[in-house]
Amino acid sequence: MDHQTHSQRRWLRIGLSACAAVSLISAAHAAPPADAGIQAASWKDHTIAPVTNPIFFEDAQIRSEIRPIFVHHTIDNNFLGGGTAQLYAVQVRWAITDRLALIATQDGYFDVNNDALGNPDGFFDLAAGLKYALIDNPAAEFILTPGLTFHIPSGNRDVFHGRGGGEFNPFISFQKGFGDLHVSGNLGLRIPITNNEQNVMAHYSLMVDYYTCRWFIPFVSANFWTNLSDGNNMPGLRGNGYDVLNLGAGDVNGVTQGMVGLGFRSRILGQSRCRRGLRDRRHPSLWTDEQPSHLGCVHPLLSGMKNLPAGNRVC
C-alpha cells in the first residue's frame, strides 16, 4: 500500500461529524416566561439535543425546531495535497403531537476545495422520516423513542451522493435524567436498498451533559460506526465516510470507526437558572437567580479516536 492510498483511507475514515451551530426551538419547549414566578420546570426543559453526529444521533425528545448546521473540515496534506471542505445544511423537526414528530435530518450543500479532486461541489441526499415517543415517563425522567428515516438518492454524484436506490435508517433513541445530569443514547442501522453500491452500517452514540445554566451546558459524546457488509462501488477500499458518506467500500466488513466530542451548548431562548448557590427559602429545591435572554451558540471540540489527520471546526 503506498502512502497516498493510506492517507486516503485515513481521510475517508473520518467522515464529517457535523454539529448544529444554533437550534431555534419552539416556545412550547422553552422555559416559562419571566413573569411566571418561581415554579417547578419539567425535566425536559434542561435537556439538550445531541450535538455531534446530528444526522444519525437523533434526539429522543419530541421537539419542533429549525437547526442550521455549518462544518469546516481540514483535509490532511497527505491526501492529494490537502485542502478544506465546507458543509452548509438545515434540519427541521416538527412535533405533530407531544409524542409524534416529523423529522428532516439530511440535506445541504457540500463544497470541497482540493485541486486533485477537481474542487467538486454539490448537494447531499435528502433524508426524512418519523419518530414516536413510545415511553415518556416524567416521574422517572426517562423517554424512549424509536423512529425511521429514508435517504433519497437525490444528491450529486460528484460529492459521493445520488448513488444506489436509497437507504433506510431504523433507530431507537433514549434519554435519562438524573436531576440536571442527562444521559442520551442512540442505536441504528443504515440499510441500503442496493448494497452493492453502498455498505450496511450499524451506528451507536452516547452523550452525557450537565445543565449548569442556559449559557453553559457542557457535554461529552462518543459516536461509533461498524461496517457490516462490503460493497462493489470502490473495490479494495478499507475506509468509509460513515456519518455523511456511504461509499460502498469493498474491504470494510467488520471495520469500526469511532469519534469523541467535547464542548458545550448555549441557549438563545428561555430563562437562566445559573447555579450560584442561592435558593428560594419557600422552595428549597429551586434556584432563583433569573437572567434575561441573550444569544448563544454551540462550540464543540472534536477529535478522532485514531489516525485523525485534521479536525472539524464548527461555529
C-alpha contacts under 8 A as a table, 3 or more apart, distances in Angstrom:
res1	aa1	res2	aa2	distance
1	M	5	T	6.43
1	M	6	H	6.69
2	D	5	T	5.48
2	D	6	H	6.39
3	H	6	H	5.08
3	H	7	S	6.17
3	H	78	N	7.95
4	Q	7	S	5.15
4	Q	8	Q	6.16
4	Q	78	N	6.56
4	Q	79	F	6.25
4	Q	80	L	7.15
5	T	8	Q	5.01
5	T	9	R	6.32
6	H	9	R	5.23
6	H	10	R	6.34
7	S	10	R	4.94
7	S	11	W	6.23
7	S	76	D	7.78
7	S	78	N	5.82
7	S	79	F	5.31
8	Q	11	W	5.17
8	Q	12	L	6.21
8	Q	78	N	7.95
8	Q	79	F	5.39
8	Q	80	L	7.90
9	R	12	L	5.08
9	R	13	R	6.05
9	R	237	L	7.22
9	R	238	R	6.54
9	R	239	G	5.12
9	R	240	N	7.72
10	R	13	R	5.24
10	R	14	I	6.75
10	R	239	G	7.21
10	R	307	N	6.32
10	R	308	L	7.11
10	R	309	P	7.37
11	W	14	I	5.53
11	W	15	G	7.21
11	W	75	I	7.08
11	W	76	D	7.04
11	W	79	F	7.13
11	W	308	L	7.72
11	W	309	P	7.17
12	L	15	G	5.60
12	L	239	G	5.58
12	L	240	N	5.19
12	L	241	G	5.20
13	R	239	G	4.97
13	R	240	N	5.12
13	R	241	G	5.81
13	R	242	Y	7.23
13	R	257	Q	6.83
14	I	17	S	7.91
14	I	240	N	7.81
14	I	241	G	6.51
14	I	242	Y	7.59
14	I	257	Q	7.89
14	I	304	G	7.25
14	I	308	L	6.98
15	G	240	N	7.06
15	G	241	G	4.09
15	G	242	Y	5.57
15	G	243	D	6.02
15	G	244	V	6.51
15	G	245	L	6.70
16	L	71	V	7.94
16	L	73	H	7.36
16	L	241	G	7.27
16	L	242	Y	7.89
16	L	243	D	6.28
16	L	244	V	6.30
16	L	312	N	7.59
17	S	52	T	6.05
17	S	53	N	5.08
17	S	54	P	7.77
17	S	243	D	6.53
17	S	244	V	7.97
17	S	312	N	7.48
18	A	51	V	7.94
18	A	52	T	5.93
18	A	53	N	5.64
18	A	54	P	6.31
18	A	55	I	7.96
18	A	69	I	7.11
18	A	70	F	7.24
18	A	71	V	5.73
18	A	314	V	7.57
19	C	51	V	5.15
19	C	52	T	5.01
19	C	53	N	6.65
19	C	54	P	6.14
19	C	69	I	6.20
19	C	70	F	7.18
19	C	71	V	7.07
19	C	298	V	7.98
19	C	300	P	7.50
19	C	314	V	6.60
20	A	23	S	6.86
20	A	51	V	6.09
20	A	52	T	7.85
20	A	54	P	7.18
20	A	67	R	6.22
20	A	68	P	5.98
20	A	69	I	4.56
20	A	70	F	6.97
20	A	298	V	6.98
21	A	67	R	7.58
21	A	68	P	6.28
21	A	69	I	5.62
21	A	70	F	6.69
21	A	297	C	5.70
21	A	298	V	5.08
21	A	299	H	7.54
21	A	314	V	6.97
21	A	315	C	5.59
22	V	67	R	5.95
22	V	68	P	5.98
22	V	69	I	7.47
22	V	296	G	7.71
22	V	297	C	5.47
22	V	298	V	6.55
23	S	65	E	6.41
23	S	66	I	5.90
23	S	67	R	4.46
23	S	68	P	6.81
24	L	65	E	5.33
24	L	66	I	5.33
24	L	67	R	6.36
24	L	268	I	7.65
25	I	29	H	6.87
25	I	30	A	7.08
25	I	63	R	7.07
25	I	64	S	5.89
25	I	65	E	4.40
25	I	66	I	6.87
25	I	269	L	7.99
26	S	29	H	5.91
26	S	30	A	6.70
26	S	63	R	7.34
26	S	64	S	5.46
26	S	65	E	6.00
27	A	30	A	4.85
27	A	31	A	7.96
29	H	44	K	7.96
29	H	45	D	6.56
29	H	63	R	7.03
30	A	45	D	6.63
30	A	269	L	6.69
30	A	270	G	5.38
31	A	41	A	7.54
31	A	45	D	6.14
31	A	269	L	7.77
31	A	270	G	4.61
31	A	271	Q	5.71
32	P	36	A	6.38
32	P	41	A	7.86
32	P	270	G	6.94
32	P	271	Q	7.04
33	P	36	A	5.48
33	P	270	G	7.32
33	P	271	Q	7.18
34	A	37	G	6.74
34	A	271	Q	6.96
34	A	290	E	7.83
36	A	39	Q	7.58
38	I	286	L	7.74
38	I	288	T	7.13
39	Q	286	L	7.87
40	A	286	L	7.21
41	A	45	D	6.56
42	S	45	D	5.53
42	S	46	H	7.90
42	S	138	P	7.78
43	W	46	H	6.02
43	W	47	T	7.17
43	W	138	P	7.33
43	W	141	E	6.57
43	W	177	G	7.18
43	W	179	G	7.33
43	W	180	D	7.88
44	K	47	T	5.17
44	K	61	Q	7.90
46	H	180	D	6.83
46	H	211	Y	6.19
47	T	182	H	6.89
47	T	211	Y	7.48
48	I	209	D	7.88
48	I	265	R	7.97
49	A	58	E	7.88
49	A	59	D	5.36
49	A	61	Q	7.78
50	P	53	N	7.63
50	P	54	P	6.50
50	P	57	F	6.43
50	P	58	E	7.01
50	P	59	D	6.16
50	P	184	S	7.65
50	P	207	M	6.95
51	V	54	P	6.02
51	V	300	P	7.84
52	T	57	F	7.53
52	T	221	S	7.16
52	T	223	N	7.90
52	T	261	G	6.63
53	N	56	F	6.00
53	N	57	F	5.56
53	N	223	N	7.07
53	N	243	D	6.62
54	P	57	F	5.22
54	P	58	E	6.58
54	P	105	T	7.79
55	I	58	E	6.95
55	I	105	T	5.46
55	I	106	Q	6.14
55	I	243	D	7.08
55	I	244	V	7.62
56	F	105	T	7.94
56	F	188	G	7.73
56	F	203	H	7.64
56	F	243	D	7.08
57	F	173	S	7.94
57	F	185	G	7.69
57	F	186	N	5.86
57	F	204	Y	7.72
57	F	205	S	6.32
58	E	173	S	6.61
58	E	186	N	6.84
59	D	62	I	7.64
59	D	173	S	6.62
59	D	174	F	7.77
59	D	184	S	7.92
60	A	133	A	7.27
60	A	143	I	6.55
60	A	144	L	6.29
60	A	145	T	5.21
60	A	173	S	5.00
60	A	174	F	5.19
60	A	175	Q	6.08
60	A	184	S	7.73
61	Q	133	A	7.51
61	Q	143	I	7.15
61	Q	145	T	7.58
61	Q	175	Q	7.70
62	I	95	A	5.93
62	I	98	D	6.44
62	I	99	R	6.14
62	I	100	L	6.82
62	I	101	A	6.13
62	I	132	Y	7.88
62	I	133	A	7.22
63	R	93	R	6.65
63	R	94	W	6.59
63	R	95	A	5.46
63	R	101	A	7.38
64	S	92	V	7.61
64	S	93	R	5.01
64	S	94	W	4.32
64	S	95	A	5.07
64	S	101	A	7.90
65	E	92	V	5.88
65	E	93	R	5.20
65	E	94	W	6.63
66	I	90	V	7.01
66	I	91	Q	5.87
66	I	92	V	4.72
66	I	93	R	6.58
67	R	90	V	5.53
67	R	91	Q	4.92
67	R	92	V	6.29
68	P	88	Y	7.83
68	P	89	A	5.98
68	P	90	V	4.33
68	P	91	Q	6.34
69	I	87	L	7.61
69	I	88	Y	5.93
69	I	89	A	5.00
69	I	90	V	5.72
69	I	91	Q	7.66
70	F	86	Q	7.25
70	F	87	L	5.56
70	F	88	Y	4.89
70	F	89	A	6.50
70	F	314	V	6.15
70	F	315	C	6.72
71	V	86	Q	5.53
71	V	87	L	5.04
71	V	88	Y	6.88
71	V	312	N	6.59
71	V	313	R	6.20
71	V	314	V	5.05
71	V	315	C	7.53
72	H	84	T	7.22
72	H	85	A	5.96
72	H	86	Q	4.71
72	H	87	L	6.73
72	H	312	N	5.46
72	H	313	R	5.02
72	H	314	V	6.09
73	H	84	T	5.62
73	H	85	A	5.05
73	H	86	Q	6.22
73	H	310	A	7.51
73	H	311	G	6.23
73	H	312	N	4.42
73	H	313	R	6.40
74	T	82	G	7.66
74	T	83	G	6.22
74	T	84	T	4.57
74	T	85	A	6.53
74	T	310	A	5.51
74	T	311	G	6.12
74	T	312	N	6.45
75	I	79	F	7.00
75	I	82	G	4.89
75	I	83	G	5.02
75	I	84	T	5.32
75	I	85	A	7.30
75	I	309	P	7.42
75	I	310	A	6.21
76	D	79	F	5.51
76	D	81	G	7.59
76	D	82	G	4.90
76	D	83	G	7.16
76	D	309	P	5.28
76	D	310	A	5.84
77	N	80	L	6.91
77	N	81	G	4.79
77	N	82	G	3.72
77	N	83	G	7.02
78	N	81	G	5.78
78	N	82	G	6.25
79	F	82	G	5.36
80	L	114	N	7.65
80	L	116	A	5.93
80	L	117	L	7.87
81	G	114	N	7.44
81	G	115	D	8.00
81	G	116	A	7.39
82	G	114	N	6.52
83	G	112	V	7.72
83	G	113	N	5.46
83	G	114	N	5.12
84	T	112	V	6.14
84	T	113	N	5.20
84	T	114	N	6.97
85	A	110	F	7.17
85	A	111	D	5.53
85	A	112	V	4.31
85	A	113	N	5.88
86	Q	110	F	5.83
86	Q	111	D	5.24
86	Q	112	V	6.59
87	L	108	G	6.76
87	L	109	Y	5.81
87	L	110	F	4.67
87	L	111	D	6.55
88	Y	108	G	5.30
88	Y	109	Y	5.26
88	Y	110	F	6.62
89	A	106	Q	7.50
89	A	107	D	5.81
89	A	108	G	3.92
89	A	109	Y	6.43
90	V	106	Q	7.57
90	V	107	D	6.74
90	V	108	G	6.68
91	Q	103	I	7.79
91	Q	104	A	5.67
91	Q	105	T	5.21
91	Q	106	Q	6.52
91	Q	107	D	7.48
92	V	103	I	6.05
92	V	104	A	5.18
92	V	105	T	6.88
93	R	101	A	6.71
93	R	102	L	5.78
93	R	103	I	4.47
93	R	104	A	6.22
94	W	101	A	5.40
94	W	102	L	5.21
94	W	103	I	6.48
95	A	98	D	6.43
95	A	99	R	7.48
95	A	100	L	6.03
95	A	101	A	4.25
95	A	102	L	6.53
96	I	99	R	7.75
96	I	100	L	5.56
96	I	101	A	5.23
96	I	102	L	6.89
97	T	100	L	5.10
97	T	101	A	6.85
99	R	132	Y	5.44
99	R	133	A	4.82
99	R	134	L	7.58
100	L	130	L	7.27
100	L	131	K	5.93
100	L	132	Y	4.54
100	L	133	A	6.54
101	A	130	L	5.74
101	A	131	K	5.48
101	A	132	Y	6.53
102	L	128	A	7.61
102	L	129	G	6.02
102	L	130	L	4.71
102	L	131	K	6.75
103	I	128	A	5.53
103	I	129	G	5.40
103	I	130	L	5.75
103	I	131	K	7.41
104	A	126	L	7.90
104	A	127	A	5.91
104	A	128	A	4.13
104	A	129	G	6.55
105	T	126	L	7.87
105	T	127	A	5.65
105	T	128	A	5.78
106	Q	124	F	7.43
106	Q	125	D	6.93
106	Q	126	L	5.33
106	Q	127	A	4.84
106	Q	128	A	7.16
106	Q	151	H	7.95
107	D	123	F	7.23
107	D	124	F	5.35
107	D	125	D	5.95
107	D	126	L	4.85
107	D	127	A	6.83
108	G	123	F	5.75
108	G	124	F	5.50
109	Y	121	D	7.42
109	Y	122	G	5.69
109	Y	123	F	4.49
109	Y	124	F	6.21
110	F	121	D	5.48
110	F	122	G	5.48
110	F	123	F	6.01
110	F	124	F	7.01
110	F	159	V	7.12
111	D	119	N	7.55
111	D	120	P	6.46
111	D	121	D	4.36
111	D	122	G	6.71
112	V	119	N	5.37
112	V	120	P	5.49
112	V	121	D	5.87
113	N	119	N	4.81
113	N	120	P	7.26
114	N	117	L	5.53
114	N	118	G	6.37
114	N	119	N	4.89
114	N	120	P	7.86
115	D	118	G	4.94
115	D	119	N	5.47
116	A	119	N	7.49
117	L	120	P	6.71
120	P	158	D	6.00
120	P	159	V	6.51
121	D	158	D	6.80
121	D	159	V	6.24
122	G	155	G	7.19
122	G	156	N	5.44
122	G	158	D	6.79
122	G	159	V	6.07
123	F	155	G	4.94
123	F	156	N	5.52
123	F	159	V	7.48
123	F	161	H	7.72
124	F	154	S	7.27
124	F	155	G	4.53
124	F	156	N	6.61
124	F	159	V	7.58
124	F	161	H	5.88
124	F	162	G	7.68
125	D	151	H	6.36
125	D	152	I	5.74
125	D	153	P	5.28
125	D	154	S	4.84
125	D	155	G	4.24
125	D	156	N	7.70
125	D	161	H	5.97
125	D	162	G	6.25
126	L	151	H	5.72
126	L	152	I	5.32
126	L	153	P	7.13
126	L	154	S	6.31
126	L	155	G	7.25
127	A	149	T	6.34
127	A	150	F	5.36
127	A	151	H	4.18
127	A	152	I	5.99
128	A	149	T	5.12
128	A	150	F	5.74
128	A	151	H	6.90
129	G	147	G	7.47
129	G	148	L	5.54
129	G	149	T	4.02
129	G	150	F	6.24
130	L	147	G	5.61
130	L	148	L	5.72
130	L	149	T	6.55
131	K	145	T	6.50
131	K	146	P	5.80
131	K	147	G	3.92
131	K	148	L	6.46
132	Y	145	T	5.42
132	Y	146	P	5.91
132	Y	147	G	6.21
133	A	136	D	6.27
133	A	143	I	6.77
133	A	144	L	5.79
133	A	145	T	4.23
133	A	146	P	6.85
134	L	143	I	7.70
134	L	144	L	5.79
134	L	145	T	5.50
134	L	146	P	7.03
135	I	142	F	7.60
135	I	143	I	5.37
135	I	144	L	5.00
135	I	145	T	6.97
136	D	142	F	6.16
136	D	143	I	4.47
136	D	144	L	6.61
137	N	140	A	5.50
137	N	141	E	5.96
137	N	142	F	5.33
137	N	143	I	6.21
138	P	141	E	4.71
138	P	142	F	6.44
139	A	142	F	7.88
140	A	176	K	7.98
140	A	177	G	7.80
141	E	176	K	5.68
141	E	177	G	4.95
141	E	178	F	7.29
142	F	174	F	7.40
142	F	175	Q	5.75
142	F	176	K	4.53
142	F	177	G	6.40
143	I	174	F	5.59
143	I	175	Q	5.44
143	I	176	K	6.71
144	L	172	I	7.31
144	L	173	S	5.91
144	L	174	F	4.45
144	L	175	Q	6.79
145	T	172	I	5.66
145	T	173	S	5.12
145	T	174	F	6.11
146	P	170	P	7.68
146	P	171	F	5.69
146	P	172	I	3.98
146	P	173	S	6.07
147	G	170	P	5.94
147	G	171	F	5.42
147	G	172	I	6.14
148	L	168	F	7.21
148	L	169	N	5.60
148	L	170	P	4.38
148	L	171	F	6.15
149	T	168	F	6.01
149	T	169	N	5.16
149	T	170	P	6.55
150	F	166	G	7.04
150	F	167	E	5.64
150	F	168	F	4.62
150	F	169	N	6.15
151	H	166	G	5.37
151	H	167	E	4.94
151	H	168	F	6.40
151	H	169	N	7.90
152	I	162	G	7.90
152	I	165	G	7.67
152	I	166	G	5.05
152	I	167	E	7.03
153	P	161	H	6.73
153	P	162	G	4.20
153	P	163	R	5.85
153	P	164	G	6.76
153	P	165	G	6.41
153	P	166	G	5.26
154	S	161	H	7.48
154	S	162	G	5.09
155	G	161	H	4.97
155	G	162	G	4.36
156	N	159	V	5.90
156	N	160	F	6.85
156	N	161	H	5.20
156	N	162	G	5.25
157	R	160	F	4.79
157	R	161	H	4.81
157	R	162	G	5.26
157	R	163	R	6.67
158	D	161	H	7.24
160	F	163	R	7.23
160	F	245	L	6.67
160	F	246	N	7.75
160	F	247	L	6.87
161	H	245	L	7.28
163	R	166	G	7.58
163	R	197	E	7.00
163	R	198	Q	7.90
164	G	192	P	7.49
164	G	193	I	7.09
164	G	194	T	5.46
164	G	195	N	7.75
164	G	197	E	5.67
164	G	198	Q	6.85
165	G	192	P	7.19
165	G	193	I	5.42
165	G	194	T	5.69
166	G	192	P	5.91
166	G	193	I	5.76
166	G	194	T	7.52
167	E	190	R	6.58
167	E	191	I	5.44
167	E	192	P	4.06
167	E	193	I	5.81
168	F	189	L	7.88
168	F	190	R	5.91
168	F	191	I	5.04
168	F	192	P	6.20
168	F	193	I	7.65
169	N	188	G	6.49
169	N	189	L	5.47
169	N	190	R	4.77
169	N	191	I	6.24
170	P	188	G	5.63
170	P	189	L	5.84
170	P	190	R	7.32
171	F	186	N	7.02
171	F	187	L	5.57
171	F	188	G	3.96
171	F	189	L	6.56
172	I	186	N	5.74
172	I	187	L	5.53
172	I	188	G	6.42
173	S	184	S	7.47
173	S	185	G	5.60
173	S	186	N	4.26
173	S	187	L	6.54
174	F	184	S	5.68
174	F	185	G	5.35
174	F	186	N	6.49
175	Q	182	H	6.90
175	Q	183	V	5.61
175	Q	184	S	4.32
175	Q	185	G	6.49
176	K	182	H	5.70
176	K	183	V	5.27
176	K	184	S	6.53
177	G	180	D	6.89
177	G	181	L	5.91
177	G	182	H	4.47
177	G	183	V	6.48
178	F	181	L	5.02
178	F	182	H	6.03
179	G	182	H	7.57
180	D	210	Y	5.62
180	D	211	Y	5.15
180	D	212	T	7.52
181	L	208	V	7.30
181	L	209	D	5.93
181	L	210	Y	4.52
181	L	211	Y	6.58
182	H	208	V	5.71
182	H	209	D	5.39
182	H	210	Y	6.32
183	V	206	L	7.38
183	V	207	M	5.85
183	V	208	V	4.64
183	V	209	D	6.73
184	S	206	L	5.70
184	S	207	M	5.11
184	S	208	V	6.39
185	G	204	Y	7.52
185	G	205	S	5.51
185	G	206	L	4.39
185	G	207	M	6.37
186	N	204	Y	5.52
186	N	205	S	5.19
186	N	206	L	6.62
187	L	202	A	7.63
187	L	203	H	5.94
187	L	204	Y	4.45
187	L	205	S	6.67
188	G	202	A	5.88
188	G	203	H	5.32
188	G	204	Y	6.39
189	L	200	V	7.38
189	L	201	M	5.82
189	L	202	A	4.46
189	L	203	H	6.12
190	R	199	N	7.96
190	R	200	V	5.54
190	R	201	M	5.04
190	R	202	A	6.18
190	R	203	H	7.67
191	I	195	N	7.76
191	I	199	N	7.67
191	I	200	V	5.20
191	I	201	M	7.05
192	P	195	N	5.31
192	P	198	Q	6.20
192	P	199	N	6.87
192	P	200	V	6.38
194	T	197	E	5.92
194	T	198	Q	6.68
195	N	198	Q	4.81
195	N	199	N	5.69
195	N	200	V	6.84
195	N	229	S	7.98
195	N	231	G	6.23
195	N	248	G	7.36
196	N	199	N	7.36
196	N	230	D	7.50
196	N	231	G	4.50
196	N	232	N	5.07
196	N	233	N	6.71
196	N	248	G	6.65
197	E	231	G	5.57
197	E	232	N	5.77
197	E	233	N	4.88
197	E	247	L	7.27
197	E	248	G	4.74
198	Q	230	D	7.99
198	Q	231	G	5.63
198	Q	232	N	7.83
198	Q	233	N	7.07
198	Q	246	N	5.69
198	Q	247	L	5.67
198	Q	248	G	3.52
198	Q	249	A	7.14
199	N	227	N	6.74
199	N	228	L	7.11
199	N	229	S	5.55
199	N	230	D	5.95
199	N	231	G	5.64
199	N	246	N	6.40
199	N	247	L	7.09
199	N	248	G	4.90
199	N	249	A	6.84
200	V	227	N	6.11
200	V	228	L	5.25
200	V	229	S	5.42
200	V	230	D	7.90
201	M	225	W	6.52
201	M	226	T	5.51
201	M	227	N	4.50
201	M	228	L	5.40
201	M	229	S	7.46
201	M	242	Y	7.99
202	A	225	W	5.64
202	A	226	T	5.17
202	A	227	N	6.56
202	A	228	L	7.12
203	H	223	N	7.45
203	H	224	F	5.67
203	H	225	W	4.44
203	H	226	T	6.46
204	Y	223	N	5.98
204	Y	224	F	5.41
204	Y	225	W	6.63
205	S	221	S	7.38
205	S	222	A	5.66
205	S	223	N	4.34
205	S	224	F	6.27
206	L	221	S	5.57
206	L	222	A	5.40
206	L	223	N	6.61
207	M	219	F	6.82
207	M	220	V	5.72
207	M	221	S	4.11
207	M	222	A	6.51
208	V	219	F	5.54
208	V	220	V	5.53
208	V	221	S	6.40
209	D	217	I	6.65
209	D	218	P	5.66
209	D	219	F	4.11
209	D	220	V	6.58
210	Y	217	I	5.71
210	Y	218	P	5.86
210	Y	219	F	6.62
211	Y	214	R	7.26
211	Y	216	F	7.16
211	Y	217	I	4.85
211	Y	218	P	7.24
212	T	216	F	6.10
212	T	217	I	5.92
212	T	273	R	7.73
212	T	274	C	5.77
212	T	275	R	5.96
213	C	216	F	5.55
213	C	217	I	6.59
213	C	272	S	5.59
213	C	273	R	5.27
213	C	274	C	4.17
213	C	275	R	6.67
214	R	217	I	6.67
214	R	266	S	5.75
214	R	267	R	5.34
214	R	270	G	7.72
214	R	271	Q	7.16
214	R	272	S	5.10
214	R	273	R	7.03
214	R	274	C	7.24
215	W	265	R	7.25
215	W	266	S	4.46
215	W	267	R	6.06
215	W	272	S	7.42
215	W	296	G	6.95
216	F	264	F	6.24
216	F	265	R	6.02
216	F	266	S	5.44
217	I	264	F	5.16
217	I	265	R	5.06
217	I	266	S	6.36
218	P	262	L	7.82
218	P	263	G	5.80
218	P	264	F	3.92
218	P	265	R	6.35
219	F	262	L	6.02
219	F	263	G	5.66
219	F	264	F	5.60
219	F	265	R	7.85
220	V	260	V	7.47
220	V	261	G	5.70
220	V	262	L	4.69
220	V	263	G	6.71
221	S	260	V	5.62
221	S	261	G	5.00
221	S	262	L	6.55
222	A	258	G	7.20
222	A	259	M	5.77
222	A	260	V	4.33
222	A	261	G	6.25
223	N	258	G	5.61
223	N	259	M	5.33
223	N	260	V	6.34
224	F	256	T	6.92
224	F	257	Q	5.68
224	F	258	G	4.27
224	F	259	M	6.50
225	W	242	Y	6.48
225	W	256	T	5.55
225	W	257	Q	5.44
225	W	258	G	6.50
226	T	254	G	6.31
226	T	255	V	5.75
226	T	256	T	4.24
226	T	257	Q	6.61
227	N	230	D	7.80
227	N	252	V	6.03
227	N	253	N	5.10
227	N	254	G	5.32
227	N	255	V	5.52
227	N	256	T	6.43
228	L	252	V	7.85
228	L	253	N	5.06
228	L	254	G	5.75
229	S	252	V	7.03
229	S	253	N	4.68
229	S	254	G	7.53
230	D	248	G	6.85
230	D	249	A	6.08
230	D	250	G	4.81
230	D	251	D	5.77
230	D	252	V	5.87
230	D	253	N	5.33
231	G	234	M	7.08
231	G	235	P	7.34
231	G	248	G	4.37
231	G	249	A	5.13
231	G	250	G	4.73
231	G	251	D	7.72
232	N	235	P	5.56
232	N	248	G	6.11
232	N	249	A	6.60
232	N	250	G	5.47
233	N	247	L	6.87
233	N	248	G	4.92
233	N	249	A	6.13
233	N	250	G	6.96
234	M	237	L	5.87
234	M	247	L	7.04
234	M	248	G	6.06
234	M	249	A	4.76
234	M	250	G	5.50
235	P	249	A	6.13
235	P	250	G	4.16
235	P	251	D	6.88
236	G	249	A	7.04
236	G	250	G	4.93
236	G	251	D	5.16
237	L	240	N	7.98
237	L	249	A	5.16
237	L	250	G	5.38
237	L	251	D	5.40
237	L	252	V	7.10
238	R	249	A	6.54
238	R	250	G	6.89
238	R	251	D	4.78
238	R	252	V	4.79
238	R	255	V	7.88
239	G	249	A	6.72
239	G	251	D	7.77
239	G	252	V	6.26
240	N	245	L	7.04
240	N	246	N	6.43
240	N	247	L	5.96
240	N	248	G	7.82
240	N	249	A	6.47
240	N	252	V	7.69
241	G	244	V	6.13
241	G	245	L	4.19
241	G	246	N	5.65
241	G	247	L	6.57
242	Y	245	L	5.55
242	Y	246	N	6.07
243	D	246	N	7.91
249	A	252	V	6.27
252	V	255	V	5.27
257	Q	305	M	7.91
258	G	304	G	6.83
258	G	305	M	5.79
258	G	306	K	7.98
259	M	302	L	7.76
259	M	303	S	6.46
259	M	304	G	4.57
259	M	305	M	5.21
260	V	302	L	6.39
260	V	303	S	5.92
260	V	304	G	6.17
260	V	305	M	6.65
261	G	300	P	6.90
261	G	301	L	5.96
261	G	302	L	4.56
261	G	303	S	6.33
262	L	300	P	5.79
262	L	301	L	5.10
262	L	302	L	6.20
263	G	298	V	7.70
263	G	299	H	5.84
263	G	300	P	3.96
263	G	301	L	5.39
264	F	298	V	6.18
264	F	299	H	5.93
264	F	300	P	6.15
265	R	296	G	7.86
265	R	297	C	6.34
265	R	298	V	4.57
265	R	299	H	6.64
265	R	300	P	7.93
266	S	296	G	4.87
266	S	297	C	5.32
266	S	298	V	6.08
267	R	270	G	7.33
267	R	295	L	7.20
267	R	296	G	5.47
267	R	297	C	6.95
268	I	293	S	6.67
268	I	294	H	5.89
268	I	295	L	4.73
268	I	296	G	5.13
268	I	297	C	7.56
269	L	293	S	6.05
269	L	294	H	7.44
269	L	295	L	7.83
270	G	293	S	6.48
271	Q	290	E	6.34
271	Q	291	Q	6.19
271	Q	292	P	6.55
271	Q	293	S	6.61
272	S	289	D	7.47
272	S	290	E	5.31
272	S	291	Q	5.08
272	S	292	P	7.17
272	S	293	S	7.75
273	R	287	W	6.12
273	R	288	T	6.43
273	R	289	D	5.63
273	R	290	E	5.45
273	R	291	Q	7.16
274	C	287	W	7.62
274	C	289	D	6.54
274	C	290	E	7.60
275	R	278	L	7.45
275	R	287	W	6.83
275	R	289	D	7.94
276	R	289	D	7.84
277	G	287	W	7.69
278	L	287	W	6.21
278	L	288	T	6.61
278	L	289	D	7.03
279	R	283	H	7.47
279	R	284	P	5.76
279	R	285	S	7.26
279	R	286	L	6.04
279	R	287	W	4.85
279	R	288	T	5.91
280	D	283	H	5.24
280	D	284	P	5.53
280	D	285	S	7.84
280	D	286	L	6.33
280	D	287	W	6.46
280	D	288	T	6.05
281	R	284	P	5.33
283	H	286	L	5.68
284	P	287	W	7.81
297	C	315	C	7.55
298	V	315	C	6.85
299	H	314	V	6.84
299	H	315	C	6.33
300	P	314	V	6.88
301	L	313	R	7.60
302	L	311	G	6.60
302	L	312	N	6.62
302	L	313	R	7.97
303	S	308	L	7.23
303	S	311	G	6.30
304	G	307	N	7.18
304	G	308	L	5.24
304	G	311	G	7.75
305	M	308	L	7.17
308	L	311	G	7.17
